[in-house]
Amino acid sequence: INCMFGLDQLYNHTGRRVEWKRLVEEIVPDFVDPATDLPLPGREGQWSLVTQHRVRLAQEARQWDEAERLQRVQVNEQRKNATSFLALPPESLNDWQKNVVRTLAASLHELGEIQRELGQAECVKTYEETVDFMHHMDDKTGEATASYNLGRVYTELPALHDLIQAERWYQRSLELRDERDRHGRGRCLGQLGYVSWERFKDAREAKATEAEQLNHLNDAVRFYQQALDLLPPYAVDTLAVAHNQLGIMYAEAKDFDRALPHWNEGIRYFETAGAFYNAAVARRNVALALAQTGRLSDAREYAYAALRNYEQYGEATAKEQAQTKQLIEMIEKDLKK
């Protein structure tokens, strides 16, 4: 099993996932009862690692139901091991016992992640149990991570959409993070910015006063700016989102001179991260904004660049390609006037 740990790192680093899947499948009978997916006698410790590999492979294949089934088996076994320790004060536990409880909490968090991907409301209960265990063990890092993902539940799952709860959990995650965790704190601030942005859109939809709308918009800008001040250079995914969101917000306020530099930075970071679809969406947004302000030549350049990004995905972006071509035709027509 120690050899498997090393090979996991190697195969993952070199992109040899098909070979890794075959290797995992080959060793499963040595550790797993095929009738129950439970550990063979005397193989409990190794079984847990093998099950982790199986869950991850199912996630990579987007076989979420299988991933959830296997993860539930994992959680149930680890809960049996940890039950006798959960009622005891953490300071009375030895290092091994503390690790048993932390392992259960980590497995619960992974189950919550899978349930969130499946859109299951049950993920809230799973995450909250994770938070309770992490808090009990005074594991601030683990508690901060689970709190952050609870915030995501309340912003990402339509059936559970609740901006008050989202703000609560993002704020809690921010409070738990070490001052040196610039990336984690920056992500929390970015999500608080997203909550304010959603409130702005709700206020606009409800035809709230201009002052109320502006307050939410200013809050969103402030949070995203604070995120940019904290985020390290390597956090390209988060930097891309923050800059792109600021571009959208400044465009909403008709301040295109401020919007464009943020959009350009967002596009640069998206491409650095290999997220060419997101770069295409951003470029098309820029093209639309520039076209609306009469900067047609620049708009055409961004639209053509967006189309090239979309074309990398072939038929998967046929709809987006068609929409972008229509935008180019509209710009070309206006240029001839």
Secondary structure, 3 states (H helix, E strand, C coil): CHHHHHHHHHHHHCCCHHHHHHHHHHHHHHHECCCCCCECCCCHHHHHHHHHHHHHHHHHCCCHHHHHHHHHHHHHHHHHHHHHHHCCCHHHCCHHHHHHHHHHHHHHHHHHHHHHHCCCCCHHHHHHHHHHHHHHCCCHHHHHHHHHHHHHHHHHCHHHCCHHHHHHHHHHHHHHCCCCCHHHHHHHHHHHHHHHHHHHHHHHHCCCCHHHHHHHHHHHHHHHHHHHHHCCCCCHHHHHHHHHHHHHHHHHCCCHHHHHHHHHHHHHHHHHCCCHHHHHHHHHHHHHHHHHCCCHHHHHHHHHHHHHHHHCCHHHHHHHHHHHHHHHHHHHHHHCC
